[in-house]
Amino acid sequence: MSAQPGSAAERIDLVLLDVGGPIYDDATYRDALLRATRELAAEEGRSVDEDEFQQVYDERRQAQGGSLRTAIAERFLTPEDRQRLSERAERYWVYPPSALYSDVLPTLRELSGRYTLAIVANQRGVVVDALRRDGVADHIDVWAVSEVVGAEKPDPRIFEHALREAGVEPKHAVHVGNRLDTDVRGAHRVGLRTVWVVRGEAPPAPTPEQLAEPDVAVRSLAELPEALDRLQGRR
């Protein structure tokens, strides 16, 4: 785990959590996107090599910027197919219980009661069903799911929605996510501190410059309670 020197040691009242990456394995979306890409390519009599698909996926993860769906459409389909690809992938984007990381529920039990917990995620509304099924929702106080709120990270409105619902100022909140472009940079623009969970759609090989962007970087959610203590100057 790494932390930025000189991070403000303000009290933390609200912890905002992304879903894909910190809570569920992002491989679920990757597999849904691959399936959709193969189906659309097959309609044109073409095939999609999984290794080549993974290369494009990893390039976008490493860059932490630019649309993955656009890159996949341009490589394997046409730029005009991006919307069709997105809609087709969403049909298959459902988290099974096995996608829940094993460190999630123990961490949420530790944090619950100490902090107000929020979900802030670029997801369809049905993700709440999976979070209820797997026991995550039992610990969540505030919901900001993009399909319901009408704004996607890094749009400030989705973070501001969660802050309003919780009645907490940005300086007393921390966002926990696994992307620099949507999570870390988006939250910083609103005045939130950030914890970057380096898994899922985080870069395969984070650079020192990337690791310097969040206030704290961790490799698992199990490290989150200590990271929050450090941001408050407790350790």
Order of alpha helices (4+ residues) and beta strands (2+ residues): beta-beta-alpha-alpha-alpha-alpha-alpha-beta-alpha-beta-alpha-alpha-beta-alpha-beta-alpha-beta-alpha
